[in-house]
Amino acid sequence: MTYAGAGEEARLVKLAHNLLVGMITEALAEATTLAEKGGVPPSAFLDFIDGSVLGSTFIGYKGRAIRDHDYEPTFTTENLRKDFDLGLAAARALEVPMPVGATTYQLIQTAIGHGHGKSDFATLYEVAARAAALRAPSGRSTAHST
């Protein structure tokens, strides 16, 4: 446990943490999609990341979800959207610009619009892959994916 302050400070730390979790997951989804579109199997790219300075427990965990296309929710995309709603509202109230957070929010909303609201938010990868023409609208892989 870490003491972050009484009341609102602790709430703000939780929201800022969850904003970062969403932004990191979106970055992982996009980078994995780029590698995949270029012919690198997602598992090879994710293994590389796991062994690099970027490797972490969190990236390893979300990387496994991406590798296995296992989106059994640990935290749903809808729940992440709720925290982004609250976190971006706090940013507005404190006059803190969050352009990456705002863009990530729109991608979370896109995932929900594609039917991934009740799934784990690692489905951001499926949205990125679909946008790169690696997934058909039904979620099936196209000829370019591995």
N, C-alpha and C positions, 0 to 999 in steps of 0.2 A: 504494500500500500504506500501511496505517496500523498502527503498532505498538500492540497492545492489551494487551500483557503476555505473559508466558511461560506456556505450557501451558494450564491451565484458564481463565485470563482470556480468551485468544484464542478458545477453544471457546465460552465463555459469550457473547462478543460476537457470534459467528456465530449462535448459537441465538437471542439477543435480536433480532438483525437479522431472522431468518426469522420469528419471532413477529410482529414489526412488519409485515413483508411480507404475512403472512396476514391480519392485522387490517385493514390498509389495503385489501387486495383485497376483503375482506368488506364494508367500509364503502362502497367503490366500487360493488359489486354491489347493495347495498341502495339506495343513493341513485339509481342508474341505474334500478332497478326502480320506485322511487317515481315518478320522472319519466315513465317509460314508461307506468305504470298511469294516470297523469294525462293521457296523450295526447301527451307529448313523445317524439319519436323518439329512441331511444338515441343515435344518431349526433349529433343536435343537442345533447343534454345533454353528451355527451362532448367535443364540439367546444368548448362553453362552458367546461367544466372545463379543457381544454387551454390556453385563453386566459386563464384566471384565475390568481390567486395559488396555487392548488392544482395547477396544471399542473406536471408533472415527467416526466422520462424514463420512470420506472416506470409512472406512471398512464397516460401516452400509450401505452406498450407493452401494458399490460393492457386499456386502452380499445380498442385495435385488435382484440385477441382477442375482446372482447365485441361490437364492431360487426360483425365478420365471422363470429362464431360459429366461430372457428378455435381449436380447443383442442389442436392438435398440441403435445405436451408439451415445454416448456423445463424444467419442474420439475413432476413429477406431484403430484396431490392426495395420493397415498399417501406420497410423499417429504415433503410438507409435514406430513402427520400425524405422521410419524416425528420430525421436528424439533419439533413441538408436544409430543409425548410427552416428549422430552428437555428441552425448554425449561420446560415446566410442572413436570417433576420437579425441575429446578434451582430453580425458584421456590419449590416446597414446601420443599426442603432449606434455602433461605435465608430462609424465612418471609416471602415476598413475595406478597401477594395479587394475583391477576391475573384479575379477573372478566371483562374483555373477552376476554382470551386463552382462558379456559375456555369461554366461550360460542362463540367462533370455532372452537375445537377441535370442539365438538359439531356445528357447521355443516359443518366439513370432513368429519367422520364421516358426516353426512347425505349429502353429495355422493358419498362413496365408496359408501354404501348404495344410492344411485341409479345406480350403475354408472359413476361418473366417476373411479375410482381411478387408472386409467392415463392419463387426460387431464390437460392442464395445469390447475392449480388455479384458473385464471380461470373454470372451470365453476362456481365459487361463484355466479356470476351466474345460471346456468341454474337452480340450486336456489332462489335468491331469486325468480326470475321464476315458477317453478312454484308456490312457496308463495303468491305473490300472484295465482294463477290466470291468469297470462299464458302459461303453457305447459301443455299437456296432459301426462299421464303419459308419453306416447311421446316428448315433447320438441318436438312440433309447436306452433306458435303458436296461441293462441286468437283469437277475433274482436277482442279488446281490444288486441292487440299491434300493433306497427307493423312 
